[in-house]
């Protein structure tokens, strides 16, 4: 196999990995958004304070 073929194969593999990573990143962001909505809903429902949730105070 020639060096240019090796580089082409590596480039194709890298592009494939980057495409799959983009899909995973999008899925992670969607899941995170769902979690944030659920947390906000529960905080409102039970009227939790930042102190009760042990959240650091914002500066």
One Martini backbone bead per residue (centre of mass of N, CA, C, O) as a GRO file, in nm:
protein
   59
    1UNK     BB    1   0.098   0.035   0.021
    2UNK     BB    2   0.071   0.355  -0.005
    3UNK     BB    3   0.104   0.652   0.148
    4UNK     BB    4  -0.152   0.790   0.026
    5UNK     BB    5  -0.344   0.561   0.105
    6UNK     BB    6  -0.297   0.573   0.406
    7UNK     BB    7  -0.387   0.868   0.438
    8UNK     BB    8  -0.670   0.830   0.323
    9UNK     BB    9  -0.765   0.624   0.530
   10UNK     BB   10  -0.717   0.799   0.779
   11UNK     BB   11  -0.899   1.031   0.695
   12UNK     BB   12  -1.159   0.864   0.679
   13UNK     BB   13  -1.158   0.770   0.973
   14UNK     BB   14  -1.160   1.049   1.101
   15UNK     BB   15  -1.425   1.147   0.972
   16UNK     BB   16  -1.597   0.928   1.101
   17UNK     BB   17  -1.540   0.996   1.395
   18UNK     BB   18  -1.635   1.293   1.380
   19UNK     BB   19  -1.927   1.227   1.301
   20UNK     BB   20  -1.996   1.054   1.549
   21UNK     BB   21  -1.928   1.273   1.757
   22UNK     BB   22  -2.145   1.476   1.670
   23UNK     BB   23  -2.382   1.294   1.740
   24UNK     BB   24  -2.312   1.257   2.041
   25UNK     BB   25  -2.314   1.557   2.116
   26UNK     BB   26  -2.611   1.607   2.042
   27UNK     BB   27  -2.728   1.398   2.238
   28UNK     BB   28  -2.610   1.516   2.496
   29UNK     BB   29  -2.749   1.795   2.471
   30UNK     BB   30  -3.040   1.686   2.475
   31UNK     BB   31  -3.025   1.549   2.750
   32UNK     BB   32  -2.944   1.797   2.912
   33UNK     BB   33  -3.200   1.958   2.850
   34UNK     BB   34  -3.399   1.762   2.981
   35UNK     BB   35  -3.277   1.776   3.264
   36UNK     BB   36  -3.313   2.079   3.311
   37UNK     BB   37  -3.622   2.078   3.288
   38UNK     BB   38  -3.675   1.878   3.518
   39UNK     BB   39  -3.535   2.036   3.741
   40UNK     BB   40  -3.703   2.293   3.718
   41UNK     BB   41  -3.972   2.158   3.778
   42UNK     BB   42  -3.899   2.047   4.062
   43UNK     BB   43  -3.819   2.315   4.191
   44UNK     BB   44  -4.096   2.446   4.156
   45UNK     BB   45  -4.275   2.233   4.293
   46UNK     BB   46  -4.081   2.236   4.576
   47UNK     BB   47  -3.931   2.504   4.632
   48UNK     BB   48  -3.637   2.519   4.593
   49UNK     BB   49  -3.334   2.614   4.703
   50UNK     BB   50  -3.008   2.675   4.663
   51UNK     BB   51  -2.932   2.581   4.945
   52UNK     BB   52  -3.076   2.304   4.941
   53UNK     BB   53  -2.899   2.229   4.673
   54UNK     BB   54  -2.603   2.332   4.710
   55UNK     BB   55  -2.552   2.598   4.565
   56UNK     BB   56  -2.371   2.824   4.441
   57UNK     BB   57  -2.322   3.139   4.457
   58UNK     BB   58  -2.364   3.413   4.276
   59UNK     BB   59  -2.165   3.695   4.153
   0.00000   0.00000   0.00000
